[in-house]
Amino acid sequence: MFLEALGAALLGFALAWAAVHRLPDRLPARTVVLTTGTLGAVFGALVTHGALGPGHALPTLVGAVAISAVLLSLLIRPASRRLRRSAAA
């Protein structure tokens, strides 16, 4: 379980790091994103491990990444599309 949690934390951190570099203007502060990705993956590993039981390392890591991605998607803000309309229209 320890190695699954460590692997999940590393995968969650990598996913969050990729999100920070891919969408820097649509995410909050870097530390919030990296922490959310890492802790979300560890929580996902615990939930998946509890549901599947021991001996399912790969599905546990897949579940950890999935929950981390869901939590990171909740942090994304909408793109700033400012509509400029003229006063005469």
MARROMI-888191 format. One record per atom (N, C-alpha, C): residue number from 1; atom name; z, x, y. Coordinates in nm, 2 decimals. Each point is the difference from the previous one (the first is absolute). Example, Ala and Ser with C-alpha at 12.3 -4.5 7.8 and 13.67 -1.06 7.14 Angstrom:
BEGIN
<r><num>1</num><atome>N</atome><pz>0.78</pz><px>1.32</px><py>-0.57</py></r>
<r><num>1</num><atome>CA</atome><pz>0.00</pz><px>-0.09</px><py>0.12</py></r>
<r><num>1</num><atome>C</atome><pz>0.00</pz><px>0.09</px><py>0.12</py></r>
<r><num>2</num><atome>N</atome><pz>-0.07</pz><px>-0.04</px><py>0.11</py></r>
<r><num>2</num><atome>CA</atome><pz>0.00</pz><px>0.09</px><py>0.11</py></r>
<r><num>2</num><atome>C</atome><pz>0.08</pz><px>-0.08</px><py>0.11</py></r>
//
This chain:
BEGIN
<r><num>1</num><atome>N</atome><pz>0.00</pz><px>0.08</px><py>-0.12</py></r>
<r><num>1</num><atome>CA</atome><pz>0.00</pz><px>-0.08</px><py>0.12</py></r>
<r><num>1</num><atome>C</atome><pz>0.00</pz><px>0.09</px><py>0.13</py></r>
<r><num>2</num><atome>N</atome><pz>0.07</pz><px>0.11</px><py>-0.01</py></r>
<r><num>2</num><atome>CA</atome><pz>0.00</pz><px>0.09</px><py>0.12</py></r>
<r><num>2</num><atome>C</atome><pz>-0.14</pz><px>0.05</px><py>0.03</py></r>
<r><num>3</num><atome>N</atome><pz>-0.07</pz><px>0.04</px><py>-0.10</py></r>
<r><num>3</num><atome>CA</atome><pz>-0.14</pz><px>0.05</px><py>0.03</py></r>
<r><num>3</num><atome>C</atome><pz>-0.09</pz><px>-0.11</px><py>0.05</py></r>
<r><num>4</num><atome>N</atome><pz>0.02</pz><px>-0.12</px><py>-0.05</py></r>
<r><num>4</num><atome>CA</atome><pz>-0.08</pz><px>-0.11</px><py>0.05</py></r>
<r><num>4</num><atome>C</atome><pz>0.03</pz><px>-0.03</px><py>0.14</py></r>
<r><num>5</num><atome>N</atome><pz>0.13</pz><px>0.00</px><py>0.04</py></r>
<r><num>5</num><atome>CA</atome><pz>0.04</pz><px>-0.02</px><py>0.14</py></r>
<r><num>5</num><atome>C</atome><pz>-0.05</pz><px>0.11</px><py>0.09</py></r>
<r><num>6</num><atome>N</atome><pz>0.01</pz><px>0.12</px><py>-0.05</py></r>
<r><num>6</num><atome>CA</atome><pz>-0.05</pz><px>0.12</px><py>0.08</py></r>
<r><num>6</num><atome>C</atome><pz>-0.16</pz><px>-0.01</px><py>0.02</py></r>
<r><num>7</num><atome>N</atome><pz>-0.07</pz><px>-0.03</px><py>-0.11</py></r>
<r><num>7</num><atome>CA</atome><pz>-0.14</pz><px>-0.02</px><py>0.01</py></r>
<r><num>7</num><atome>C</atome><pz>-0.04</pz><px>-0.12</px><py>0.09</py></r>
<r><num>8</num><atome>N</atome><pz>0.08</pz><px>-0.11</px><py>-0.01</py></r>
<r><num>8</num><atome>CA</atome><pz>-0.03</pz><px>-0.11</px><py>0.09</py></r>
<r><num>8</num><atome>C</atome><pz>0.02</pz><px>0.04</px><py>0.15</py></r>
<r><num>9</num><atome>N</atome><pz>0.11</pz><px>0.07</px><py>0.02</py></r>
<r><num>9</num><atome>CA</atome><pz>0.03</pz><px>0.04</px><py>0.14</py></r>
<r><num>9</num><atome>C</atome><pz>-0.11</pz><px>0.09</px><py>0.06</py></r>
<r><num>10</num><atome>N</atome><pz>-0.05</pz><px>0.09</px><py>-0.09</py></r>
<r><num>10</num><atome>CA</atome><pz>-0.11</pz><px>0.09</px><py>0.05</py></r>
<r><num>10</num><atome>C</atome><pz>-0.13</pz><px>-0.08</px><py>0.02</py></r>
<r><num>11</num><atome>N</atome><pz>-0.03</pz><px>-0.10</px><py>-0.09</py></r>
<r><num>11</num><atome>CA</atome><pz>-0.12</pz><px>-0.08</px><py>0.02</py></r>
<r><num>11</num><atome>C</atome><pz>0.01</pz><px>-0.09</px><py>0.12</py></r>
<r><num>12</num><atome>N</atome><pz>0.12</pz><px>-0.06</px><py>0.02</py></r>
<r><num>12</num><atome>CA</atome><pz>0.02</pz><px>-0.08</px><py>0.12</py></r>
<r><num>12</num><atome>C</atome><pz>-0.01</pz><px>0.08</px><py>0.13</py></r>
<r><num>13</num><atome>N</atome><pz>0.05</pz><px>0.12</px><py>0.00</py></r>
<r><num>13</num><atome>CA</atome><pz>-0.01</pz><px>0.09</px><py>0.12</py></r>
<r><num>13</num><atome>C</atome><pz>-0.14</pz><px>0.03</px><py>0.02</py></r>
<r><num>14</num><atome>N</atome><pz>-0.08</pz><px>0.03</px><py>-0.10</py></r>
<r><num>14</num><atome>CA</atome><pz>-0.14</pz><px>0.04</px><py>0.01</py></r>
<r><num>14</num><atome>C</atome><pz>-0.08</pz><px>-0.12</px><py>0.06</py></r>
<r><num>15</num><atome>N</atome><pz>0.03</pz><px>-0.12</px><py>-0.05</py></r>
<r><num>15</num><atome>CA</atome><pz>-0.07</pz><px>-0.12</px><py>0.04</py></r>
<r><num>15</num><atome>C</atome><pz>0.04</pz><px>-0.03</px><py>0.15</py></r>
<r><num>16</num><atome>N</atome><pz>0.12</pz><px>0.02</px><py>0.04</py></r>
<r><num>16</num><atome>CA</atome><pz>0.04</pz><px>-0.02</px><py>0.14</py></r>
<r><num>16</num><atome>C</atome><pz>-0.06</pz><px>0.11</px><py>0.09</py></r>
<r><num>17</num><atome>N</atome><pz>-0.01</pz><px>0.12</px><py>-0.05</py></r>
<r><num>17</num><atome>CA</atome><pz>-0.06</pz><px>0.11</px><py>0.08</py></r>
<r><num>17</num><atome>C</atome><pz>-0.15</pz><px>-0.03</px><py>0.02</py></r>
<r><num>18</num><atome>N</atome><pz>-0.06</pz><px>-0.05</px><py>-0.10</py></r>
<r><num>18</num><atome>CA</atome><pz>-0.15</pz><px>-0.04</px><py>0.01</py></r>
<r><num>18</num><atome>C</atome><pz>-0.01</pz><px>-0.11</px><py>0.10</py></r>
<r><num>19</num><atome>N</atome><pz>0.09</pz><px>-0.10</px><py>0.00</py></r>
<r><num>19</num><atome>CA</atome><pz>-0.01</pz><px>-0.11</px><py>0.09</py></r>
<r><num>19</num><atome>C</atome><pz>0.02</pz><px>0.04</px><py>0.15</py></r>
<r><num>20</num><atome>N</atome><pz>0.10</pz><px>0.09</px><py>0.02</py></r>
<r><num>20</num><atome>CA</atome><pz>0.03</pz><px>0.06</px><py>0.13</py></r>
<r><num>20</num><atome>C</atome><pz>-0.13</pz><px>0.07</px><py>0.06</py></r>
<r><num>21</num><atome>N</atome><pz>-0.06</pz><px>0.07</px><py>-0.09</py></r>
<r><num>21</num><atome>CA</atome><pz>-0.12</pz><px>0.08</px><py>0.05</py></r>
<r><num>21</num><atome>C</atome><pz>-0.13</pz><px>-0.09</px><py>0.01</py></r>
<r><num>22</num><atome>N</atome><pz>0.00</pz><px>-0.11</px><py>-0.07</py></r>
<r><num>22</num><atome>CA</atome><pz>-0.12</pz><px>-0.08</px><py>0.00</py></r>
<r><num>22</num><atome>C</atome><pz>0.01</pz><px>-0.11</px><py>0.11</py></r>
<r><num>23</num><atome>N</atome><pz>0.12</pz><px>-0.05</px><py>0.02</py></r>
<r><num>23</num><atome>CA</atome><pz>0.02</pz><px>-0.11</px><py>0.10</py></r>
<r><num>23</num><atome>C</atome><pz>0.11</pz><px>0.04</px><py>0.10</py></r>
<r><num>24</num><atome>N</atome><pz>-0.01</pz><px>0.11</px><py>0.08</py></r>
<r><num>24</num><atome>CA</atome><pz>0.11</pz><px>0.04</px><py>0.08</py></r>
<r><num>24</num><atome>C</atome><pz>0.03</pz><px>-0.10</px><py>0.12</py></r>
<r><num>25</num><atome>N</atome><pz>-0.10</pz><px>-0.07</px><py>0.05</py></r>
<r><num>25</num><atome>CA</atome><pz>0.02</pz><px>-0.09</px><py>0.11</py></r>
<r><num>25</num><atome>C</atome><pz>0.04</pz><px>-0.14</px><py>-0.04</py></r>
<r><num>26</num><atome>N</atome><pz>0.00</pz><px>-0.03</px><py>-0.13</py></r>
<r><num>26</num><atome>CA</atome><pz>0.04</pz><px>-0.13</px><py>-0.04</py></r>
<r><num>26</num><atome>C</atome><pz>0.13</pz><px>-0.01</px><py>-0.07</py></r>
<r><num>27</num><atome>N</atome><pz>0.07</pz><px>0.12</px><py>-0.01</py></r>
<r><num>27</num><atome>CA</atome><pz>0.13</pz><px>0.00</px><py>-0.07</py></r>
<r><num>27</num><atome>C</atome><pz>0.11</pz><px>0.04</px><py>0.10</py></r>
<r><num>28</num><atome>N</atome><pz>0.12</pz><px>-0.03</px><py>-0.04</py></r>
<r><num>28</num><atome>CA</atome><pz>0.12</pz><px>0.04</px><py>0.09</py></r>
<r><num>28</num><atome>C</atome><pz>0.02</pz><px>0.15</px><py>-0.02</py></r>
<r><num>29</num><atome>N</atome><pz>0.11</pz><px>0.05</px><py>0.04</py></r>
<r><num>29</num><atome>CA</atome><pz>0.04</pz><px>0.14</px><py>0.00</py></r>
<r><num>29</num><atome>C</atome><pz>-0.02</pz><px>0.06</px><py>-0.14</py></r>
<r><num>30</num><atome>N</atome><pz>-0.04</pz><px>0.13</px><py>0.00</py></r>
<r><num>30</num><atome>CA</atome><pz>-0.03</pz><px>0.07</px><py>-0.12</py></r>
<r><num>30</num><atome>C</atome><pz>0.12</pz><px>0.00</px><py>-0.10</py></r>
<r><num>31</num><atome>N</atome><pz>0.12</pz><px>0.02</px><py>0.05</py></r>
<r><num>31</num><atome>CA</atome><pz>0.12</pz><px>0.01</px><py>-0.08</py></r>
<r><num>31</num><atome>C</atome><pz>0.02</pz><px>-0.14</px><py>-0.07</py></r>
<r><num>32</num><atome>N</atome><pz>-0.02</pz><px>-0.11</px><py>0.07</py></r>
<r><num>32</num><atome>CA</atome><pz>0.02</pz><px>-0.13</px><py>-0.06</py></r>
<r><num>32</num><atome>C</atome><pz>-0.10</pz><px>-0.02</px><py>-0.11</py></r>
<r><num>33</num><atome>N</atome><pz>-0.13</pz><px>0.04</px><py>0.02</py></r>
<r><num>33</num><atome>CA</atome><pz>-0.10</pz><px>-0.02</px><py>-0.10</py></r>
<r><num>33</num><atome>C</atome><pz>0.03</pz><px>0.09</px><py>-0.13</py></r>
<r><num>34</num><atome>N</atome><pz>0.03</pz><px>0.12</px><py>0.02</py></r>
<r><num>34</num><atome>CA</atome><pz>0.03</pz><px>0.09</px><py>-0.11</py></r>
<r><num>34</num><atome>C</atome><pz>0.12</pz><px>-0.04</px><py>-0.08</py></r>
<r><num>35</num><atome>N</atome><pz>0.10</pz><px>-0.05</px><py>0.07</py></r>
<r><num>35</num><atome>CA</atome><pz>0.12</pz><px>-0.05</px><py>-0.06</py></r>
<r><num>35</num><atome>C</atome><pz>-0.02</pz><px>-0.13</px><py>-0.08</py></r>
<r><num>36</num><atome>N</atome><pz>-0.08</pz><px>-0.09</px><py>0.06</py></r>
<r><num>36</num><atome>CA</atome><pz>-0.03</pz><px>-0.12</px><py>-0.07</py></r>
<r><num>36</num><atome>C</atome><pz>-0.08</pz><px>0.02</px><py>-0.12</py></r>
<r><num>37</num><atome>N</atome><pz>-0.10</pz><px>0.09</px><py>0.01</py></r>
<r><num>37</num><atome>CA</atome><pz>-0.08</pz><px>0.03</px><py>-0.12</py></r>
<r><num>37</num><atome>C</atome><pz>0.07</pz><px>0.06</px><py>-0.11</py></r>
<r><num>38</num><atome>N</atome><pz>0.09</pz><px>0.09</px><py>0.03</py></r>
<r><num>38</num><atome>CA</atome><pz>0.08</pz><px>0.07</px><py>-0.10</py></r>
<r><num>38</num><atome>C</atome><pz>0.10</pz><px>-0.09</px><py>-0.07</py></r>
<r><num>39</num><atome>N</atome><pz>0.08</pz><px>-0.07</px><py>0.09</py></r>
<r><num>39</num><atome>CA</atome><pz>0.10</pz><px>-0.09</px><py>-0.06</py></r>
<r><num>39</num><atome>C</atome><pz>-0.06</pz><px>-0.12</px><py>-0.07</py></r>
<r><num>40</num><atome>N</atome><pz>-0.11</pz><px>-0.05</px><py>0.05</py></r>
<r><num>40</num><atome>CA</atome><pz>-0.07</pz><px>-0.11</px><py>-0.06</py></r>
<r><num>40</num><atome>C</atome><pz>-0.05</pz><px>0.04</px><py>-0.14</py></r>
<r><num>41</num><atome>N</atome><pz>-0.04</pz><px>0.12</px><py>-0.02</py></r>
<r><num>41</num><atome>CA</atome><pz>-0.05</pz><px>0.05</px><py>-0.13</py></r>
<r><num>41</num><atome>C</atome><pz>0.12</pz><px>0.01</px><py>-0.10</py></r>
<r><num>42</num><atome>N</atome><pz>0.11</pz><px>0.05</px><py>0.05</py></r>
<r><num>42</num><atome>CA</atome><pz>0.12</pz><px>0.02</px><py>-0.08</py></r>
<r><num>42</num><atome>C</atome><pz>0.05</pz><px>-0.14</px><py>-0.04</py></r>
<r><num>43</num><atome>N</atome><pz>0.00</pz><px>-0.09</px><py>0.09</py></r>
<r><num>43</num><atome>CA</atome><pz>0.04</pz><px>-0.14</px><py>-0.03</py></r>
<r><num>43</num><atome>C</atome><pz>-0.09</pz><px>-0.06</px><py>-0.10</py></r>
<r><num>44</num><atome>N</atome><pz>-0.13</pz><px>0.02</px><py>0.02</py></r>
<r><num>44</num><atome>CA</atome><pz>-0.10</pz><px>-0.05</px><py>-0.09</py></r>
<r><num>44</num><atome>C</atome><pz>0.01</pz><px>0.06</px><py>-0.14</py></r>
<r><num>45</num><atome>N</atome><pz>0.04</pz><px>0.12</px><py>-0.01</py></r>
<r><num>45</num><atome>CA</atome><pz>0.02</pz><px>0.07</px><py>-0.13</py></r>
<r><num>45</num><atome>C</atome><pz>0.12</pz><px>-0.06</px><py>-0.07</py></r>
<r><num>46</num><atome>N</atome><pz>0.11</pz><px>-0.03</px><py>0.07</py></r>
<r><num>46</num><atome>CA</atome><pz>0.11</pz><px>-0.06</px><py>-0.06</py></r>
<r><num>46</num><atome>C</atome><pz>-0.02</pz><px>-0.14</px><py>-0.05</py></r>
<r><num>47</num><atome>N</atome><pz>-0.08</pz><px>-0.08</px><py>0.08</py></r>
<r><num>47</num><atome>CA</atome><pz>-0.03</pz><px>-0.14</px><py>-0.04</py></r>
<r><num>47</num><atome>C</atome><pz>-0.09</pz><px>0.00</px><py>-0.12</py></r>
<r><num>48</num><atome>N</atome><pz>-0.10</pz><px>0.09</px><py>0.00</py></r>
<r><num>48</num><atome>CA</atome><pz>-0.10</pz><px>0.00</px><py>-0.11</py></r>
<r><num>48</num><atome>C</atome><pz>0.07</pz><px>0.06</px><py>-0.12</py></r>
<r><num>49</num><atome>N</atome><pz>0.08</pz><px>0.10</px><py>0.01</py></r>
<r><num>49</num><atome>CA</atome><pz>0.07</pz><px>0.05</px><py>-0.11</py></r>
<r><num>49</num><atome>C</atome><pz>0.10</pz><px>-0.10</px><py>-0.06</py></r>
<r><num>50</num><atome>N</atome><pz>0.06</pz><px>-0.08</px><py>0.08</py></r>
<r><num>50</num><atome>CA</atome><pz>0.09</pz><px>-0.10</px><py>-0.05</py></r>
<r><num>50</num><atome>C</atome><pz>-0.07</pz><px>-0.11</px><py>-0.07</py></r>
<r><num>51</num><atome>N</atome><pz>-0.13</pz><px>-0.03</px><py>0.05</py></r>
<r><num>51</num><atome>CA</atome><pz>-0.07</pz><px>-0.11</px><py>-0.07</py></r>
<r><num>51</num><atome>C</atome><pz>-0.07</pz><px>0.05</px><py>-0.13</py></r>
<r><num>52</num><atome>N</atome><pz>-0.04</pz><px>0.12</px><py>0.00</py></r>
<r><num>52</num><atome>CA</atome><pz>-0.07</pz><px>0.05</px><py>-0.12</py></r>
<r><num>52</num><atome>C</atome><pz>0.09</pz><px>0.07</px><py>-0.10</py></r>
<r><num>53</num><atome>N</atome><pz>0.10</pz><px>0.07</px><py>0.05</py></r>
<r><num>53</num><atome>CA</atome><pz>0.09</pz><px>0.07</px><py>-0.09</py></r>
<r><num>53</num><atome>C</atome><pz>-0.05</pz><px>0.15</px><py>-0.01</py></r>
<r><num>54</num><atome>N</atome><pz>0.08</pz><px>0.08</px><py>-0.07</py></r>
<r><num>54</num><atome>CA</atome><pz>-0.04</pz><px>0.14</px><py>-0.01</py></r>
<r><num>54</num><atome>C</atome><pz>-0.12</pz><px>0.02</px><py>-0.08</py></r>
<r><num>55</num><atome>N</atome><pz>-0.07</pz><px>0.12</px><py>0.02</py></r>
<r><num>55</num><atome>CA</atome><pz>-0.11</pz><px>0.03</px><py>-0.08</py></r>
<r><num>55</num><atome>C</atome><pz>-0.14</pz><px>-0.04</px><py>0.06</py></r>
<r><num>56</num><atome>N</atome><pz>0.01</pz><px>-0.06</px><py>0.12</py></r>
<r><num>56</num><atome>CA</atome><pz>-0.13</pz><px>-0.04</px><py>0.07</py></r>
<r><num>56</num><atome>C</atome><pz>-0.01</pz><px>0.08</px><py>0.13</py></r>
<r><num>57</num><atome>N</atome><pz>-0.02</pz><px>0.12</px><py>0.00</py></r>
<r><num>57</num><atome>CA</atome><pz>0.00</pz><px>0.08</px><py>0.12</py></r>
<r><num>57</num><atome>C</atome><pz>-0.12</pz><px>-0.03</px><py>0.09</py></r>
<r><num>58</num><atome>N</atome><pz>-0.12</pz><px>0.00</px><py>-0.06</py></r>
<r><num>58</num><atome>CA</atome><pz>-0.12</pz><px>-0.03</px><py>0.08</py></r>
<r><num>58</num><atome>C</atome><pz>0.00</pz><px>-0.14</px><py>0.07</py></r>
<r><num>59</num><atome>N</atome><pz>0.03</pz><px>-0.10</px><py>-0.08</py></r>
<r><num>59</num><atome>CA</atome><pz>0.01</pz><px>-0.13</px><py>0.07</py></r>
<r><num>59</num><atome>C</atome><pz>0.11</pz><px>-0.01</px><py>0.10</py></r>
<r><num>60</num><atome>N</atome><pz>0.11</pz><px>0.07</px><py>-0.02</py></r>
<r><num>60</num><atome>CA</atome><pz>0.11</pz><px>0.01</px><py>0.10</py></r>
<r><num>60</num><atome>C</atome><pz>-0.05</pz><px>0.06</px><py>0.13</py></r>
<r><num>61</num><atome>N</atome><pz>-0.08</pz><px>0.11</px><py>-0.01</py></r>
<r><num>61</num><atome>CA</atome><pz>-0.05</pz><px>0.06</px><py>0.12</py></r>
<r><num>61</num><atome>C</atome><pz>-0.10</pz><px>-0.08</px><py>0.07</py></r>
<r><num>62</num><atome>N</atome><pz>-0.08</pz><px>-0.08</px><py>-0.08</py></r>
<r><num>62</num><atome>CA</atome><pz>-0.10</pz><px>-0.09</px><py>0.06</py></r>
<r><num>62</num><atome>C</atome><pz>0.07</pz><px>-0.11</px><py>0.08</py></r>
<r><num>63</num><atome>N</atome><pz>0.10</pz><px>-0.05</px><py>-0.06</py></r>
<r><num>63</num><atome>CA</atome><pz>0.08</pz><px>-0.11</px><py>0.07</py></r>
<r><num>63</num><atome>C</atome><pz>0.07</pz><px>0.06</px><py>0.12</py></r>
<r><num>64</num><atome>N</atome><pz>0.05</pz><px>0.12</px><py>0.00</py></r>
<r><num>64</num><atome>CA</atome><pz>0.06</pz><px>0.06</px><py>0.12</py></r>
<r><num>64</num><atome>C</atome><pz>-0.10</pz><px>0.02</px><py>0.11</py></r>
<r><num>65</num><atome>N</atome><pz>-0.12</pz><px>0.05</px><py>-0.03</py></r>
<r><num>65</num><atome>CA</atome><pz>-0.10</pz><px>0.01</px><py>0.10</py></r>
<r><num>65</num><atome>C</atome><pz>-0.04</pz><px>-0.13</px><py>0.06</py></r>
<r><num>66</num><atome>N</atome><pz>-0.01</pz><px>-0.10</px><py>-0.09</py></r>
<r><num>66</num><atome>CA</atome><pz>-0.04</pz><px>-0.14</px><py>0.05</py></r>
<r><num>66</num><atome>C</atome><pz>0.10</pz><px>-0.05</px><py>0.10</py></r>
<r><num>67</num><atome>N</atome><pz>0.13</pz><px>0.01</px><py>-0.04</py></r>
<r><num>67</num><atome>CA</atome><pz>0.10</pz><px>-0.06</px><py>0.09</py></r>
<r><num>67</num><atome>C</atome><pz>0.01</pz><px>0.09</px><py>0.13</py></r>
<r><num>68</num><atome>N</atome><pz>-0.02</pz><px>0.13</px><py>-0.01</py></r>
<r><num>68</num><atome>CA</atome><pz>-0.01</pz><px>0.08</px><py>0.12</py></r>
<r><num>68</num><atome>C</atome><pz>-0.11</pz><px>-0.04</px><py>0.09</py></r>
<r><num>69</num><atome>N</atome><pz>-0.12</pz><px>-0.03</px><py>-0.06</py></r>
<r><num>69</num><atome>CA</atome><pz>-0.11</pz><px>-0.04</px><py>0.08</py></r>
<r><num>69</num><atome>C</atome><pz>0.02</pz><px>-0.13</px><py>0.07</py></r>
<r><num>70</num><atome>N</atome><pz>0.06</pz><px>-0.09</px><py>-0.07</py></r>
<r><num>70</num><atome>CA</atome><pz>0.03</pz><px>-0.13</px><py>0.06</py></r>
<r><num>70</num><atome>C</atome><pz>0.10</pz><px>0.01</px><py>0.12</py></r>
<r><num>71</num><atome>N</atome><pz>0.10</pz><px>0.08</px><py>-0.02</py></r>
<r><num>71</num><atome>CA</atome><pz>0.09</pz><px>0.02</px><py>0.11</py></r>
<r><num>71</num><atome>C</atome><pz>-0.06</pz><px>0.07</px><py>0.12</py></r>
<r><num>72</num><atome>N</atome><pz>-0.09</pz><px>0.10</px><py>-0.03</py></r>
<r><num>72</num><atome>CA</atome><pz>-0.07</pz><px>0.07</px><py>0.11</py></r>
<r><num>72</num><atome>C</atome><pz>-0.10</pz><px>-0.10</px><py>0.07</py></r>
<r><num>73</num><atome>N</atome><pz>-0.06</pz><px>-0.09</px><py>-0.07</py></r>
<r><num>73</num><atome>CA</atome><pz>-0.09</pz><px>-0.09</px><py>0.06</py></r>
<r><num>73</num><atome>C</atome><pz>0.07</pz><px>-0.10</px><py>0.10</py></r>
<r><num>74</num><atome>N</atome><pz>0.13</pz><px>-0.02</px><py>-0.03</py></r>
<r><num>74</num><atome>CA</atome><pz>0.08</pz><px>-0.09</px><py>0.09</py></r>
<r><num>74</num><atome>C</atome><pz>0.02</pz><px>0.07</px><py>0.14</py></r>
<r><num>75</num><atome>N</atome><pz>-0.01</pz><px>0.13</px><py>0.00</py></r>
<r><num>75</num><atome>CA</atome><pz>0.02</pz><px>0.08</px><py>0.13</py></r>
<r><num>75</num><atome>C</atome><pz>-0.12</pz><px>0.00</px><py>0.09</py></r>
<r><num>76</num><atome>N</atome><pz>-0.12</pz><px>-0.03</px><py>-0.06</py></r>
<r><num>76</num><atome>CA</atome><pz>-0.12</pz><px>0.02</px><py>0.08</py></r>
<r><num>76</num><atome>C</atome><pz>-0.01</pz><px>-0.11</px><py>0.11</py></r>
<r><num>77</num><atome>N</atome><pz>-0.02</pz><px>0.04</px><py>0.12</py></r>
<r><num>77</num><atome>CA</atome><pz>-0.02</pz><px>-0.09</px><py>0.11</py></r>
<r><num>77</num><atome>C</atome><pz>-0.15</pz><px>-0.03</px><py>0.02</py></r>
<r><num>78</num><atome>N</atome><pz>-0.03</pz><px>-0.12</px><py>0.05</py></r>
<r><num>78</num><atome>CA</atome><pz>-0.14</pz><px>-0.03</px><py>0.02</py></r>
<r><num>78</num><atome>C</atome><pz>-0.07</pz><px>0.10</px><py>0.10</py></r>
<r><num>79</num><atome>N</atome><pz>-0.13</pz><px>0.01</px><py>-0.02</py></r>
<r><num>79</num><atome>CA</atome><pz>-0.07</pz><px>0.09</px><py>0.09</py></r>
<r><num>79</num><atome>C</atome><pz>0.00</pz><px>-0.06</px><py>0.14</py></r>
<r><num>80</num><atome>N</atome><pz>0.00</pz><px>0.09</px><py>0.10</py></r>
<r><num>80</num><atome>CA</atome><pz>0.01</pz><px>-0.05</px><py>0.13</py></r>
<r><num>80</num><atome>C</atome><pz>-0.14</pz><px>-0.03</px><py>0.05</py></r>
<r><num>81</num><atome>N</atome><pz>-0.04</pz><px>-0.13</px><py>0.00</py></r>
<r><num>81</num><atome>CA</atome><pz>-0.13</pz><px>-0.04</px><py>0.05</py></r>
<r><num>81</num><atome>C</atome><pz>0.02</pz><px>-0.08</px><py>0.12</py></r>
<r><num>82</num><atome>N</atome><pz>-0.01</pz><px>0.06</px><py>0.11</py></r>
<r><num>82</num><atome>CA</atome><pz>0.02</pz><px>-0.07</px><py>0.12</py></r>
<r><num>82</num><atome>C</atome><pz>-0.13</pz><px>-0.07</px><py>0.05</py></r>
<r><num>83</num><atome>N</atome><pz>0.01</pz><px>-0.13</px><py>0.01</py></r>
<r><num>83</num><atome>CA</atome><pz>-0.12</pz><px>-0.07</px><py>0.04</py></r>
<r><num>83</num><atome>C</atome><pz>0.00</pz><px>0.00</px><py>0.16</py></r>
<r><num>84</num><atome>N</atome><pz>-0.11</pz><px>0.04</px><py>0.05</py></r>
<r><num>84</num><atome>CA</atome><pz>-0.01</pz><px>0.01</px><py>0.14</py></r>
<r><num>84</num><atome>C</atome><pz>-0.10</pz><px>-0.11</px><py>0.05</py></r>
<r><num>85</num><atome>N</atome><pz>0.05</pz><px>-0.10</px><py>0.06</py></r>
<r><num>85</num><atome>CA</atome><pz>-0.08</pz><px>-0.11</px><py>0.05</py></r>
<r><num>85</num><atome>C</atome><pz>0.00</pz><px>0.00</px><py>0.15</py></r>
<r><num>86</num><atome>N</atome><pz>-0.12</pz><px>-0.03</px><py>0.05</py></r>
<r><num>86</num><atome>CA</atome><pz>-0.01</pz><px>0.00</px><py>0.15</py></r>
<r><num>86</num><atome>C</atome><pz>0.06</pz><px>-0.13</px><py>0.05</py></r>
<r><num>87</num><atome>N</atome><pz>0.05</pz><px>0.00</px><py>0.13</py></r>
<r><num>87</num><atome>CA</atome><pz>0.06</pz><px>-0.11</px><py>0.06</py></r>
<r><num>87</num><atome>C</atome><pz>-0.11</pz><px>-0.11</px><py>0.03</py></r>
<r><num>88</num><atome>N</atome><pz>-0.12</pz><px>0.04</px><py>0.01</py></r>
<r><num>88</num><atome>CA</atome><pz>-0.11</pz><px>-0.10</px><py>0.03</py></r>
<r><num>88</num><atome>C</atome><pz>-0.04</pz><px>-0.08</px><py>-0.12</py></r>
<r><num>89</num><atome>N</atome><pz>0.03</pz><px>0.04</px><py>-0.12</py></r>
<r><num>89</num><atome>CA</atome><pz>-0.05</pz><px>-0.07</px><py>-0.11</py></r>
<r><num>89</num><atome>C</atome><pz>0.08</pz><px>-0.12</px><py>-0.04</py></r>
//
